[in-house]
Amino acid sequence: MTQTMERPSARPPESGKPATTGTDRLTTQEGKISVAQGVVQKIAGMACREVSGVYSMGSGTTRAFAAIRERIPGSSGPNVSQGVGVEVGETQAAVDLDIVVDYGASIAELGHSVQRNVKQSVERMTGLEVVEVNVNVDDVHLPDEDQNTPARVS
């Protein structure tokens, strides 16, 4: 027995919005919408930084180079896609994040919050389906010690 799938109707729906084919929100009657990898990187980086408890992003080496680059006059400032790796297909995206967390934050809860916020932001803004958001915690930011605290060992 052979079963065939019907292709969804290409006529515009009653609401006046463009028709989409299946779950693909990026292909309409009017044409195809493509989203660049750099766009997804920036959105994911901004969404990650919005979560309280994320101190910084990137591995130790990239953070060191970024600190040097930011001090150079005329530089473009902080790189919002630092610590963000993405793979973007026609309808799906996968995101890898390298983060530094604030000391005291629950890493498991923070990771879930980051995953949720990044997934929602990328899907809402791009129309891509985010299939995974991998969070790699590279470091813990310790609060600055008080300068007036005497050394315990002399």
N, C-alpha and C positions, 0 to 999 in steps of 0.2 A: 504494500500500500504506500503510495507516494503522497506526501502532504506538501502543499505549496503555501507559502506565506504571501498574503496580499500586501502590496506596498501601500502605505498610508496615502490618502488623497492629497494632491498637491494644491487643491484649491484653498483660498484663504478662509480661515475660520470666521465665524459670525462676529467676533470681537474686532475684526479689522487688523489683527496682528498677522505678520507673515506666517505662512505655514511652514512647519519643519518636518523633516522626514524622520520618523521614529523619535529617538531620544537625542538625536543630533541637533543641538540648538544652533550650530554654526553653519548649517546649510539651509538656505531658504530659497524661495522661488526666485528671488532677485539675484542670487549668487552664493558664493562661499566666503566665509569669514575665517581668516587665519590669524593666530596669535603668536607673536615672536617669543622665543625663549627668554629674552631679556625682560620682556613685559611680565611674564610669570615670575621671574626671579625677583623683580622689584616689589611686586604685590606680596609675594610670600615673605620677603624680608621685612616689609613694613608691618604686615599682619603679625609676624613673630615678635617684633619689637613692641607691639601694643600690649602684650601680655605682661602683667606685673610679675616680677621675679626673674625676667630675662635681663641680665646685666649687659651682655655684649654678644656679638656673633662672630664666628670664624674660629679657626684653629689658632694656636699660639703664634705661629709664624705669620699668618695673614694679618692677625691683629697688630703685630709688631710693625710690619710694613705699612699698614694703614695709619698707625700713629705717626710714623715718619712722614708719610705722604700728606697728612692733614696739616703738618707744620710748615710745609712749603708754601710760600706766598703764591697766590694765584691758583692753588689747587682747587679741585671741584668740591672739596669738603668730604664728609663721610660717604662711603659707598654703601648704599642701602641693600645691595645684593651680596655683600660680603657674608660668607658663611652659608650661602644658599646655592644648592645644585638642583637643577631641574632637568627632566626629560619631557619634551612636549611632542605629542603626536597630533593627529588631525582632530581627535575628539577627546583625548585624555592627557593627563599630566601626572607626573610623579615628582615629589619634592623631597630633598634631603637637606637637613638643617644641622649646622654645627653651632652650639650655643654655650654660653657661660651663664651659670645661674647665680643668683644672690645666695649667700650663706643663710641657711635657715629655711629656705623654700623647700617644699616637698617636691622632689624631682619627678615622681610619678604623676602627681596632680598637675604640676607645671607642664610636663610633657603632653598630657592629655589636653590641657587648655590650649597649648600651642598648636597641636594637631587640629583641634576643632576650629580655632580661629583662622588658621592658614587655609584649611580646606574650604570653609565657608567663604572667605574673602576671594580666593582664586576662582571658585565656581561661580560666585555671584558676579564678579567683574568680567570674567572671560567667557563664561559659558562652557568651559572645559570641565570634564568629569575628573576630579582628583582621585586617583586610585590608591595612592598611599602618600603619607607624610611621615618620613623617618626623622626622628630627633636624636642627635648624638650630643650628649653633654660632655664637653671637652674639659671644663674647669669649673671651679666654684670661686666666686669673688668673695674674699674675706673683707669684713669691714676694716677701715683704717684704724690702726691702733693709736691710742692717745699719745701724743708726743711727750707729755709730762710724766708718763708712767716710768718709774725707775726700773732698770734692768734687774732681773731676779738673780743673775749671776754676774759677779764682777771679775 
